[in-house]
Amino acid sequence: MRWPLRRLVRVTVLIAGLAALAGGVIALRSRSEPVSPPRRRSPTAATDVALAARLQRRTLEAGSPPAEAVPPAPAGETGPLPSSLAGTDVDGWLGVDDNGHLVVTPGARWFFDYFLSATGEEPPEEIRARIVAEIDRRLPAPGAREAIGLLDRYLAYRERVRTLQASGAADDLQQRLAQLRDIRTETFGDANAAALFGEEERVQALDIQRREVLRDETLAPEERERRLAELEQQLPAAVRQARSESMTLVQLREDEEHLRDAGASPEDVHALREQRFGAAAADRLDALDRERAEWQQRLDDYHSARQAIDNAAALPPDARARAVEALLAERFTPEERRRVEALDGLRAEGE
């Protein structure tokens, strides 16, 4: 059942957009789970001319990309892939119509974001050069030229969103969404902004309404449930299905906790997972538990070693800082290191 779980991640990004409004397109990543290769949505490749127009309708109506995966180009003029992208398939897709012109869909944005997720591992100009090379590899002219133009507008859009965040986005969620819509329309034009962000904005707007219904203390329980059900029905079908799947997973976690509290063994938990999702999915969930446990153990070992460095009174501050740097470089990859440093920042804020 790999597809539903990965589609859930893609649509959850839409649902999580309320939290992301202040940060725009800046990636939101879990700060408590192990790093894995970028597979946020089902990977795709859509350079077939005949498929492109259908892909656009399919994307806007159902948010359902095709299943074929395409890896990024091997090391060439743009150099080796950054470590976070090694061994992964390119996310999103690009397509052209029967005349060879670019078909703008959310898949183009996901395609750009796949490579932009390596920000920090290589300079921005190298990332752009890598994306341009991939565009040229996948699309004929004039679609390639149009895709490169869209890329440059997208990069400018990201900068405008960062500026908005730095200047202080509005506290009101509706106003924040309106600010983003204005930037998107000014950057891409009405049609392309709708193609790139329309479904996401619809989900965010409905979630804002849902929050308002939940906070309205004047509503009777029956009226609140009725309004929530109406809003749910207005969501795209793929989002409704993903939310249903996410609630199924939430319920599974709750049932697992009840089992463990009652003294159940790992075999009992596995049997519950197999009953709900089948043997293959149960095995994957078991593997994920092991991965998380291994990551947590690495974090615990790192924190113990760092505590020893912090407690070494004989070390001057600069030597202590160098020791921490060496510890991070020894224990974690560059991608993992950013995660650990973020976690350390959260720990410091909590203290």
C-alpha positions as CSV (number, residue, x, y, z in Angstrom):
1,M,0.0,0.0,0.0
2,R,2.9,2.3,-0.8
3,W,0.8,4.6,-3.0
4,P,-1.8,5.7,-0.5
5,L,0.8,6.4,2.1
6,R,2.9,8.6,-0.3
7,R,-0.2,10.3,-1.7
8,L,-1.2,11.0,1.9
9,V,2.2,12.9,2.3
10,R,1.5,15.0,-0.8
11,V,-2.0,16.0,0.3
12,T,-0.9,16.5,3.9
13,V,1.4,19.2,2.6
14,L,-1.8,20.9,1.3
15,I,-3.5,20.5,4.6
16,A,-0.4,21.7,6.5
17,G,-0.5,24.8,4.3
18,L,-2.2,26.8,7.1
19,A,0.9,26.5,9.2
20,A,3.0,27.2,6.1
21,L,1.3,30.5,5.2
22,A,3.8,32.5,7.2
23,G,6.6,30.8,5.5
24,G,5.2,30.4,2.0
25,V,7.0,27.8,0.0
26,I,9.8,27.3,2.6
27,A,9.8,23.5,3.2
28,L,8.2,22.3,6.4
29,R,9.9,19.2,7.7
30,S,9.4,17.1,10.8
31,R,12.0,17.9,13.5
32,S,11.7,14.6,15.3
33,E,12.0,11.9,12.7
34,P,15.0,10.4,10.8
35,V,16.0,11.9,7.5
36,S,15.0,10.0,4.5
37,P,15.4,10.7,0.7
38,P,13.0,13.3,-0.7
39,R,9.8,11.4,-1.6
40,R,7.1,13.9,-0.6
41,R,4.8,13.1,-3.4
42,S,4.5,10.4,-5.9
43,P,7.4,10.8,-8.4
44,T,6.4,11.3,-12.0
45,A,7.7,12.1,-15.5
46,A,5.4,13.8,-18.0
47,T,7.2,14.8,-21.2
48,D,4.8,12.9,-23.5
49,V,3.0,15.5,-25.6
50,A,-0.2,13.6,-25.9
51,L,-0.5,13.1,-22.2
52,A,0.3,16.7,-21.1
53,A,-3.2,18.2,-21.6
54,R,-4.8,15.3,-19.8
55,L,-2.3,15.6,-17.0
56,Q,-3.3,19.2,-16.5
57,R,-7.0,18.4,-16.2
58,R,-6.2,15.3,-14.1
59,T,-4.0,17.3,-11.7
60,L,-6.4,20.2,-11.2
61,E,-9.5,18.0,-10.9
62,A,-8.1,15.1,-8.8
63,G,-4.5,15.9,-7.8
64,S,-3.5,12.4,-9.0
65,P,-0.1,12.2,-10.8
66,P,0.9,9.2,-12.9
67,A,2.9,6.5,-11.3
68,E,6.0,6.3,-13.5
69,A,9.2,7.4,-11.7
70,V,12.1,9.1,-13.4
71,P,15.5,9.5,-11.6
72,P,17.5,12.7,-12.0
73,A,20.2,12.8,-14.6
74,P,23.5,11.2,-13.5
75,A,26.5,13.4,-12.7
76,G,27.4,15.5,-15.8
77,E,28.1,19.2,-16.4
78,T,26.2,20.1,-13.2
79,G,28.3,17.8,-11.0
80,P,27.3,14.9,-8.7
81,L,23.9,15.0,-7.0
82,P,23.8,16.4,-3.5
83,S,23.6,13.6,-0.9
84,S,19.9,14.3,0.0
85,L,18.9,13.6,-3.6
86,A,21.1,10.6,-4.3
87,G,19.0,7.4,-4.9
88,T,15.7,9.2,-5.2
89,D,13.3,9.8,-8.1
90,V,12.4,13.3,-9.3
91,D,9.3,14.6,-7.7
92,G,6.6,16.4,-9.8
93,W,6.5,16.5,-13.6
94,L,6.8,18.7,-16.6
95,G,4.7,18.3,-19.8
96,V,3.9,20.1,-23.0
97,D,0.8,20.3,-25.2
98,D,0.4,19.1,-28.8
99,N,2.2,22.3,-30.0
100,G,5.2,21.8,-27.7
101,H,4.2,24.5,-25.2
102,L,4.5,24.0,-21.5
103,V,1.5,22.9,-19.6
104,V,1.6,24.6,-16.2
105,T,0.4,22.3,-13.4
106,P,1.2,21.9,-9.7
107,G,3.6,19.2,-10.8
108,A,6.0,21.9,-12.2
109,R,6.2,23.5,-8.7
110,W,6.8,20.1,-7.1
111,F,9.5,19.4,-9.8
112,F,11.3,22.7,-8.9
113,D,10.9,22.0,-5.1
114,Y,12.5,18.6,-5.5
115,F,15.8,20.1,-6.5
116,L,15.4,23.2,-4.3
117,S,15.2,20.9,-1.3
118,A,19.0,20.6,-1.6
119,T,19.3,24.3,-0.7
120,G,22.2,24.6,1.8
121,E,24.0,21.6,0.3
122,E,25.0,23.5,-2.9
123,P,24.9,27.1,-4.0
124,P,21.7,28.5,-5.5
125,E,23.3,29.0,-8.9
126,E,24.2,25.3,-9.1
127,I,20.7,24.3,-8.1
128,R,19.3,26.5,-10.8
129,A,21.8,25.1,-13.4
130,R,20.7,21.5,-12.4
131,I,17.0,22.3,-12.8
132,V,17.7,23.9,-16.2
133,A,19.7,20.9,-17.3
134,E,16.8,18.6,-16.3
135,I,14.3,20.8,-18.1
136,D,16.4,20.7,-21.3
137,R,16.7,16.9,-20.9
138,R,12.9,16.4,-20.6
139,L,11.2,19.0,-22.8
140,P,11.5,20.1,-26.4
141,A,11.6,23.8,-27.3
142,P,9.6,26.0,-26.9
143,G,8.4,24.2,-23.8
144,A,11.9,24.1,-22.3
145,R,12.3,27.9,-22.6
146,E,8.8,28.4,-21.1
147,A,9.7,26.1,-18.2
148,I,12.9,27.9,-17.5
149,G,11.0,31.2,-17.5
150,L,8.5,29.7,-15.0
151,L,11.5,28.5,-12.9
152,D,12.9,32.0,-12.7
153,R,9.5,33.4,-11.7
154,Y,9.2,30.7,-9.1
155,L,12.6,31.6,-7.6
156,A,11.6,35.3,-7.5
157,Y,8.3,34.3,-5.8
158,R,10.2,32.4,-3.1
159,E,12.3,35.4,-2.4
160,R,9.2,37.6,-2.2
161,V,7.7,35.2,0.3
162,R,10.9,35.2,2.4
163,T,10.8,39.0,2.4
164,L,7.2,38.9,3.5
165,Q,8.0,36.5,6.3
166,A,11.0,38.6,7.4
167,S,8.9,41.8,7.5
168,G,6.2,40.1,9.6
169,A,3.3,38.4,7.9
170,A,-0.2,39.2,9.1
171,D,-1.5,37.4,12.1
172,D,-4.9,36.8,10.6
173,L,-4.8,33.5,8.5
174,Q,-7.2,34.9,5.9
175,Q,-5.1,38.0,5.5
176,R,-1.9,35.9,5.2
177,L,-3.5,33.8,2.5
178,A,-4.6,36.9,0.7
179,Q,-1.1,38.3,0.8
180,L,0.3,35.1,-0.7
181,R,-2.4,35.1,-3.4
182,D,-1.5,38.7,-4.3
183,I,2.2,37.8,-4.6
184,R,1.4,34.7,-6.7
185,T,-0.9,36.6,-9.1
186,E,1.7,39.4,-9.5
187,T,4.5,36.9,-10.1
188,F,2.8,34.3,-12.3
189,G,-0.4,35.9,-13.6
190,D,-4.0,34.8,-12.9
191,A,-4.0,31.6,-15.0
192,N,-0.6,30.2,-14.0
193,A,-1.1,31.2,-10.3
194,A,-4.4,29.2,-10.3
195,A,-2.7,26.2,-12.0
196,L,0.2,26.2,-9.6
197,F,-1.5,27.0,-6.3
198,G,-5.3,26.8,-6.9
199,E,-6.1,23.5,-5.3
200,E,-3.8,24.2,-2.3
201,E,-5.5,27.6,-1.8
202,R,-8.9,26.0,-1.9
203,V,-8.0,23.5,0.8
204,Q,-6.4,26.3,2.9
205,A,-9.5,28.5,2.6
206,L,-11.8,25.6,3.6
207,D,-9.5,24.8,6.6
208,I,-9.8,28.5,7.7
209,Q,-13.5,28.2,7.6
210,R,-13.3,24.9,9.5
211,R,-11.3,26.6,12.3
212,E,-13.9,29.3,12.5
213,V,-16.7,26.8,12.9
214,L,-14.8,25.0,15.6
215,R,-14.2,28.2,17.5
216,D,-17.8,29.4,17.2
217,E,-19.2,28.7,20.7
218,T,-22.7,29.9,19.7
219,L,-23.2,26.8,17.5
220,A,-25.1,23.8,18.8
221,P,-23.2,20.5,18.5
222,E,-25.5,19.3,15.7
223,E,-25.1,22.5,13.7
224,R,-21.4,22.5,14.1
225,E,-21.2,18.9,12.8
226,R,-23.5,19.8,9.9
227,R,-21.3,22.8,8.9
228,L,-18.1,20.7,9.2
229,A,-19.6,18.0,7.0
230,E,-20.5,20.6,4.4
231,L,-17.0,22.0,4.3
232,E,-15.5,18.5,4.1
233,Q,-17.6,17.7,1.0
234,Q,-16.2,20.8,-0.7
235,L,-12.7,19.5,-0.5
236,P,-11.2,17.8,-3.6
237,A,-11.8,14.1,-3.7
238,A,-8.1,13.2,-3.3
239,V,-7.9,15.4,-0.2
240,R,-11.0,13.8,1.3
241,Q,-9.6,10.4,0.7
242,A,-6.2,11.3,2.1
243,R,-7.8,12.7,5.3
244,S,-9.8,9.6,5.7
245,E,-6.6,7.6,5.4
246,S,-4.8,9.8,7.8
247,M,-7.5,9.3,10.4
248,T,-7.2,5.6,9.9
249,L,-3.5,5.9,10.7
250,V,-4.2,8.0,13.7
251,Q,-6.7,5.5,15.0
252,L,-4.1,2.7,14.4
253,R,-1.5,4.6,16.6
254,E,-4.1,5.1,19.3
255,D,-5.0,1.4,19.3
256,E,-1.3,0.4,19.3
257,E,-0.8,2.6,22.4
258,H,-3.7,0.9,24.1
259,L,-2.2,-2.5,23.3
260,R,1.2,-1.5,24.6
261,D,-0.3,-0.1,27.8
262,A,-2.0,-3.4,28.3
263,G,1.4,-5.2,28.0
264,A,1.2,-6.3,24.4
265,S,4.3,-7.6,22.7
266,P,5.7,-6.3,19.4
267,E,4.2,-9.4,17.8
268,D,0.8,-8.3,19.0
269,V,1.3,-4.8,17.5
270,H,2.4,-6.4,14.2
271,A,-0.7,-8.6,14.2
272,L,-2.9,-5.5,14.6
273,R,-1.1,-3.7,11.7
274,E,-1.4,-6.8,9.5
275,Q,-5.1,-7.0,10.3
276,R,-5.7,-3.4,9.4
277,F,-3.4,-3.0,6.3
278,G,-2.0,-6.3,5.3
279,A,1.3,-8.1,5.8
280,A,3.4,-5.9,3.5
281,A,2.2,-2.6,5.1
282,A,2.7,-4.1,8.6
283,D,6.3,-4.9,7.7
284,R,6.9,-1.4,6.5
285,L,5.5,0.1,9.6
286,D,7.7,-2.2,11.7
287,A,10.7,-1.1,9.7
288,L,9.7,2.6,10.2
289,D,9.6,1.9,14.0
290,R,13.1,0.5,13.8
291,E,14.4,3.4,11.8
292,R,12.9,5.9,14.3
293,A,14.3,4.0,17.2
294,E,17.8,3.9,15.6
295,W,17.6,7.7,14.9
296,Q,16.5,8.4,18.5
297,Q,19.4,6.3,19.8
298,R,21.8,8.3,17.6
299,L,20.4,11.5,19.0
300,D,20.7,10.3,22.6
301,D,24.3,9.2,22.0
302,Y,25.1,12.6,20.4
303,H,23.5,14.5,23.3
304,S,25.5,12.5,25.8
305,A,28.7,13.2,24.0
306,R,27.8,16.9,23.7
307,Q,26.9,17.1,27.4
308,A,30.4,15.9,28.2
309,I,31.9,18.6,26.0
310,D,29.7,21.3,27.6
311,N,30.7,20.1,31.0
312,A,34.4,20.2,30.3
313,A,35.3,23.3,32.2
314,A,38.9,23.1,31.1
315,L,38.0,23.7,27.5
316,P,37.9,27.4,26.4
317,P,34.7,28.5,24.5
318,D,36.4,28.3,21.1
319,A,37.8,24.8,21.7
320,R,34.3,23.7,22.9
321,A,32.7,25.0,19.8
322,R,35.2,23.2,17.6
323,A,34.6,20.0,19.5
324,V,30.9,20.3,18.9
325,E,31.5,21.0,15.2
326,A,33.7,17.9,15.0
327,L,31.1,15.8,16.8
328,L,28.3,16.8,14.4
329,A,30.5,16.2,11.4
330,E,31.5,12.7,12.7
331,R,28.0,11.6,13.6
332,F,25.7,13.0,11.0
333,T,25.4,13.8,7.3
334,P,25.0,17.5,6.2
335,E,21.2,17.0,5.9
336,E,21.0,15.3,9.3
337,R,23.1,17.9,10.8
338,R,20.7,20.7,9.9
339,R,17.9,18.6,11.5
340,V,20.0,18.1,14.7
341,E,20.9,21.8,14.9
342,A,17.2,22.7,14.6
343,L,16.4,20.2,17.4
344,D,19.1,21.7,19.5
345,G,17.6,25.1,18.9
346,L,14.2,23.9,20.0
347,R,15.7,22.3,23.1
348,A,17.4,25.5,24.0
349,E,14.2,27.5,23.6
350,G,12.3,25.0,25.8
351,E,14.9,25.3,28.5
